C-alpha cells in the first residue's frame, strides 16, 4: 500500500510529511487540521474584504393625534342616603289597637300607620265641650245682669260699685269660656293624634310595636318608637373628596348644580344622572377630606338608602384634547414619553403630561402638537435617533367592553320545577 508522504495545499504547493511512521502520520494529520481551520477562518473573515450590509430600517406605523372635545370627570365613591328620615313616635299615650301598613311598604303623606285607643280622648273631649256650654251660660247671665243694672244707673237705682262688680263678673265668665274652648281644642288634638299618620311620603320600616301594647308620648325623643320612615324621592348620594380634588374643582369654577353620574355595583355604565347639591363649609383636619352630596330623582323608588356606588363628577367642563393609543406611551424612569418621527425620518422622544384614558385612548395634556407624527405601532423597533420606514395609520376610539358586573353569590342547591 502506498504511504502518503506529502500534502497538496490550496495554492499548489506541497508540504512533506514528517516521517512515515505511525507516530509521524498522526502528527501530520494534526498539522493538516490546524492548517485547514486557519484557511477556513481566513476565507470567511478576510477573503472578501467588504463589511456586511447594514440592516434595513424598521417599519413603524405613525399617525397624527386624534383631536376631540371631551368632558373630564373625577371619580368618587359613596353611598345613597334618604333625603329625609323620621322616627315615628306617638304624641299621646295609650294602647295600640291597629297597625295599618305592611312592613317595608311605600306610604303616602297622611296615610294612617297606627291607631291608639281613642275612647279616653273622646270622653275627655266631650267633657271639655260640656264645660264650654256651662261657661257660655255663665257669660250670658253675666251680660244680662250687667245690661239691666246699666239701665238703672240713670235713676240712681244701682250703685256704681255694683256696676263694676257686674262688669268684672262678665269678664271672668268670658275668660272661663275661652279656657273651656281651649280645652276643647286640646282634647280634639288628642283624638286626632290617636291615629298616627305618615308625616311624608316614603318607605316605612318594620313595626316596632304590635297591637295590644301600651305606648307613651314624650318630649325630645323619649316616647315609644313605633317605626321609622325615609323619603327616597329625591334621594341623596353622600361622598368625600380629597383636598386636591376640592382645589381642582374650585379653580375650574365648579359649584352646586354640576352634573354627576353614578354606577351601582352590578351595573357596567353610569346610568343614574343627578346634580351636585351640597358641599360642606370646611375640610376635616383629621382626614384632609371634605364632605359633599348629590341629589337624584328616584320616581320608581329603586335607589335605596345604604346602596354603594361609584360616581363621576364633571369638574373640568368641555375641552379640546389630543388623544393617542395608551399603548404608544413609553416610560423612562419617572417620565412619560411619546415617540414621534421627524421630517427627516428619524425618531425622537417627547416628554408629555398624561390625562385620563377614554375608550382606550390616552389624553395628552401637554408636550404634544397636533401636527406631530406619533409612532402607534412598532414602538419596540423605533429607537430615538434611528431611521425608520413610515407607514400611515389612523387613531380611533376603541369600543368600550362592558365591565363585568358583580354578580350575586350562587346558591348552593337547586331543584327542577315539577
C-alpha positions in Angstrom: 0.0 0.0 0.0 1.3 3.5 -0.9 2.1 5.7 2.0 1.2 9.4 2.0 4.5 11.4 2.0 3.2 14.9 1.2 0.0 17.1 1.3 -1.1 19.4 -1.6 -2.1 22.9 -0.3 -4.7 25.2 -1.9 -2.1 27.4 -3.5 -0.5 24.5 -5.4 2.4 24.0 -3.1 3.1 20.6 -1.4 4.1 20.1 2.2 6.0 17.0 3.1 5.0 14.9 6.0 7.4 14.5 8.8 8.4 10.8 8.8 6.5 7.8 7.6 6.0 6.1 10.8 2.6 5.8 12.5 3.6 8.4 15.1 4.7 10.8 12.3 1.5 10.3 10.4 -0.6 11.3 13.4 1.5 14.4 13.8 1.0 15.2 10.2 -2.8 14.8 10.3 -2.9 17.2 13.3 -1.0 19.8 11.4 -3.3 19.4 8.5 -6.4 20.0 10.7 -4.9 23.2 12.1 -4.0 24.5 8.6 -7.5 23.7 7.3 -9.1 25.6 10.2 -6.9 28.6 9.7 -7.6 28.6 6.0 -11.4 28.4 6.5 -11.2 31.4 9.0 -9.2 33.4 6.6 -11.7 32.7 3.8 -14.7 33.7 5.9 -13.3 36.8 7.5 -10.8 38.2 5.1 -11.3 36.8 1.7 -14.0 39.2 0.6 -12.5 42.3 2.2 -16.0 44.1 2.5 -18.2 44.7 5.7 -21.7 43.1 5.8 -24.5 45.3 4.5 -26.5 47.3 7.2 -30.0 46.0 8.2 -33.0 47.8 6.5 -34.7 50.5 8.6 -37.5 49.3 10.9 -41.1 49.8 9.7 -43.4 51.7 12.1 -47.0 53.0 11.8 -47.5 56.7 12.6 -50.5 59.0 12.9 -51.3 62.5 13.9 -53.0 62.6 17.4 -56.8 62.4 17.4 -58.4 65.8 18.3 -61.7 65.5 20.1 -63.8 67.6 22.5 -64.1 65.8 25.9 -65.6 66.2 29.3 -63.2 65.4 32.2 -64.6 63.6 35.2 -63.3 62.9 38.7 -64.3 59.6 40.3 -65.6 59.3 43.9 -67.2 56.5 45.9 -70.1 57.0 48.3 -73.5 55.7 49.5 -77.1 56.7 49.0 -79.0 58.1 51.9 -82.5 59.3 52.5 -83.3 62.9 51.7 -85.4 62.9 54.9 -85.7 60.5 57.8 -88.3 60.4 60.5 -88.7 58.4 63.7 -92.4 57.8 64.1 -93.4 58.2 67.8 -96.8 58.7 69.4 -98.0 62.1 70.6 -100.5 60.6 73.1 -100.2 57.7 75.4 -102.4 54.6 75.3 -102.9 51.1 73.9 -102.2 50.4 70.2 -105.4 48.9 68.7 -104.4 48.6 65.0 -101.5 48.7 62.5 -102.4 50.0 59.0 -99.3 49.2 56.9 -97.1 46.3 55.9 -93.5 46.3 56.9 -91.3 47.9 54.2 -94.1 49.3 52.0 -94.3 52.7 50.4 -96.7 55.0 52.3 -98.1 58.4 51.3 -98.2 61.5 53.4 -101.2 61.5 55.7 -101.8 57.7 55.5 -102.8 56.1 58.8 -100.0 54.0 60.3 -101.2 53.2 63.9 -104.3 53.6 65.9 -104.2 54.3 69.6 -107.4 53.6 71.6 -109.3 56.9 71.1 -112.0 56.3 73.7 -110.3 58.1 76.7 -109.6 61.1 74.4 -113.1 61.1 73.0 -114.6 61.2 76.6 -112.2 64.0 77.6 -113.3 65.9 74.5 -117.0 65.6 75.4 -116.2 66.8 79.0 -114.5 69.8 77.6 -117.4 70.6 75.3 -119.7 70.4 78.3 -117.5 72.9 80.2 -117.8 75.2 77.2 -121.6 75.0 77.4 -121.6 75.9 81.1 -119.2 78.7 80.6 -121.3 80.1 77.8 -124.4 80.1 80.1 -122.5 81.9 82.8 -121.3 84.5 80.4 -124.8 85.0 79.0 -126.2 85.5 82.5 -123.4 88.0 83.5 -124.1 90.1 80.4 -127.8 90.2 81.1 -127.3 91.3 84.7 -124.9 94.0 83.5 -127.4 95.3 81.0 -130.2 95.5 83.5 -128.0 97.3 86.0 -126.8 99.7 83.4 -130.4 100.9 82.7 -131.0 101.6 86.4 -127.9 103.8 86.8 -129.8 106.8 85.3 -132.4 106.6 88.1 -129.8 106.0 90.8 -131.3 102.5 91.4 -127.9 100.8 91.3 -124.6 102.0 92.8 -121.5 102.4 90.7 -119.7 99.7 92.7 -122.4 97.2 91.7 -121.9 98.1 88.1 -118.1 97.5 88.4 -118.7 94.1 90.1 -121.1 93.0 87.3 -118.6 94.0 84.6 -115.8 92.1 86.4 -118.1 89.1 86.6 -118.8 89.3 82.8 -115.0 89.4 82.0 -114.4 86.4 84.3 -117.2 84.5 82.6 -115.7 85.3 79.2 -112.3 84.2 80.3 -113.8 80.9 81.7 -115.4 80.3 78.3 -112.1 80.9 76.4 -110.3 78.5 78.7 -113.1 75.9 78.1 -112.8 76.3 74.4 -109.0 75.9 74.6 -109.5 72.6 76.4 -111.9 71.5 73.7 -109.2 72.2 71.1 -106.6 70.3 73.1 -108.9 67.3 73.6 -109.7 67.4 69.9 -106.0 67.2 69.1 -105.6 64.2 71.4 -108.4 62.5 69.5 -106.7 63.3 66.2 -103.3 62.2 67.5 -104.8 58.8 68.5 -104.4 58.0 64.8 -100.7 58.1 63.9 -100.3 59.2 60.3 -97.3 59.3 57.9 -95.7 62.8 58.1 -94.4 62.4 54.5 -94.2 60.0 51.5 -91.6 57.4 51.7 -90.7 53.8 52.6 -91.6 52.7 56.1 -89.6 50.2 58.1 -91.0 47.3 60.1 -93.3 48.0 63.0 -91.6 48.1 66.4 -94.9 47.7 68.4 -97.7 45.3 67.8 -101.4 45.9 68.7 -102.2 45.5 72.3 -99.0 47.1 73.6 -99.1 50.3 75.6 -97.1 53.2 74.2 -96.2 56.5 75.8 -95.7 60.0 74.5 -92.7 62.1 75.4 -90.7 65.1 74.5 -87.2 65.1 73.0 -87.5 61.6 71.5 -88.3 59.9 74.8 -91.6 58.5 73.5 -92.1 54.9 72.3 -90.5 54.3 68.9 -93.2 52.9 66.6 -91.3 52.7 63.3 -89.1 54.8 61.0 -89.9 56.4 57.7 -87.5 57.5 55.0 -88.1 59.7 52.0 -86.3 58.3 48.9 -87.6 60.5 46.1 -85.5 62.5 45.7 -82.6 60.6 47.3 -79.1 61.9 48.3 -75.7 60.4 47.5 -73.0 61.4 50.0 -69.3 61.2 49.3 -66.0 62.6 50.4 -63.3 64.2 48.2 -59.6 64.9 48.8 -58.3 68.4 49.3 -56.6 68.2 45.9 -59.8 67.3 44.1 -61.6 70.1 46.0 -59.0 72.7 44.9 -59.2 71.4 41.3 -63.0 71.8 41.3 -62.8 75.3 42.9 -60.2 76.5 40.4 -62.3 75.3 37.5 -65.3 77.2 38.8 -67.2 74.2 39.9 -70.1 74.6 42.3 -73.6 73.4 43.1 -75.6 72.1 40.1 -72.7 70.3 38.4 -73.9 67.1 36.6 -73.0 63.8 38.2 -73.5 60.2 37.3 -73.5 57.0 39.5 -72.9 53.4 38.7 -74.1 50.7 41.1 -72.2 47.5 41.9 -74.0 45.3 39.4 -74.0 47.9 36.5 -71.4 48.4 33.8 -72.2 52.0 33.0 -73.0 55.3 34.8 -76.8 55.3 34.1 -78.1 57.3 37.1 -77.9 61.1 36.5 -78.0 63.7 39.2 -76.6 67.0 40.2 -74.3 68.3 43.0 -76.4 69.6 45.8 -74.2 70.5 48.8 -70.6 71.0 49.8 -69.6 71.3 53.4 -68.2 74.5 54.7 -64.8 73.1 55.9 -62.4 70.2 55.4 -61.9 67.6 58.0 -58.5 68.3 59.5 -58.0 64.7 60.5 -58.5 63.1 57.1 -58.0 66.1 54.8 -61.3 65.4 53.0 -64.4 67.4 52.5 -68.0 66.1 52.6 -70.3 66.7 49.7 -73.7 65.5 48.5 -75.5 65.0 45.2 -79.3 64.6 44.7 -81.0 62.2 42.3 -84.6 61.9 41.2 -86.0 58.4 42.2 -89.5 58.2 40.9 -89.5 54.4 40.7 -88.0 54.2 44.3 -85.4 51.8 43.0 -82.4 53.5 44.7 -82.3 52.6 48.3 -80.5 54.3 51.3 -77.3 52.5 52.1 -76.5 51.4 48.5 -72.9 51.8 47.5 -72.0 53.4 44.2 -69.1 54.9 42.0 -69.7 58.5 41.0 -68.4 60.6 38.2 -68.3 64.4 38.8 -67.7 66.7 35.8 -65.2 69.3 37.1 -63.3 70.3 34.0 -66.0 71.2 31.6 -65.7 70.6 27.9 -62.2 71.0 26.4 -60.4 70.2 23.1 -57.9 67.4 23.7 -55.3 65.4 21.9 -55.5 61.6 22.2 -53.2 58.8 21.3 -53.4 55.0 22.0 -52.5 54.2 25.5 -50.1 51.5 24.2 -48.0 54.2 22.5 -47.0 55.8 25.8 -43.4 54.9 26.9 -41.9 55.1 30.4 -38.4 56.4 31.1 -38.0 56.3 34.8 -40.3 59.0 36.1 -41.1 60.5 32.7 -43.8 59.6 30.2 -42.7 59.7 26.6 -44.1 59.5 23.1 -42.0 58.5 20.1 -42.5 60.8 17.1 -41.0 60.7 13.6 -39.4 64.0 12.4 -39.4 65.2 8.8 -36.0 63.5 8.0 -37.4 60.1 9.1 -35.6 59.9 12.4 -37.2 59.0 15.7 -37.4 61.5 18.6 -38.8 61.1 22.1 -41.1 63.8 23.5 -41.9 64.1 27.2 -45.6 64.5 27.8 -48.1 65.0 30.6 -50.8 62.4 30.6 -54.6 62.7 31.3 -57.3 60.1 31.7 -58.0 57.2 29.4 -61.1 57.4 27.2 -62.1 54.3 25.2 -58.5 53.1 25.1 -57.1 56.4 24.1 -54.9 58.5 26.5 -55.5 62.2 26.8 -52.2 64.2 26.4 -52.4 67.4 28.4 -49.1 68.9 27.3 -45.9 68.2 25.3 -47.6 67.1 22.0 -48.5 69.2 18.9 -51.5 68.4 16.6 -49.0 68.1 13.6 -46.7 65.5 15.3 -46.4 62.1 13.7 -46.7 59.7 16.7 -45.5 56.1 16.5 -48.6 54.0 17.3 -47.4 50.6 16.1 -43.8 49.3 16.3 -42.6 51.3 19.2 -40.3 48.4 20.2 -38.4 48.7 16.9 -38.1 52.5 17.0 -35.1 53.9 19.0 -34.6 57.6 19.3 -32.1 58.8 16.7 -32.7 55.9 14.3 -34.2 56.0 10.8 -37.5 54.2 10.3 -39.8 53.3 7.4 -43.1 55.1 7.8 -46.5 53.6 7.3 -49.6 55.8 7.8 -52.2 54.7 10.3 -55.2 56.2 12.0 -56.3 56.6 15.6 -59.9 55.8 16.6 -61.6 55.2 19.9 -61.9 51.5 20.9 -65.3 50.1 21.7 -65.6 50.1 25.4 -66.1 46.5 26.6 -68.8 46.2 29.3 -67.3 45.9 32.7 -68.1 42.7 34.5 -70.9 43.2 36.9 -70.5 42.0 40.4 -72.9 39.1 40.5 -74.8 37.8 43.5 -73.2 34.7 45.1 -74.5 31.5 43.6 -76.9 29.4 45.8 -75.6 26.0 46.9 -78.6 24.0 45.8 -81.2 23.9 43.1 -84.2 21.7 42.1 -86.2 21.3 38.9 -89.7 22.7 38.9 -92.4 20.0 38.9 
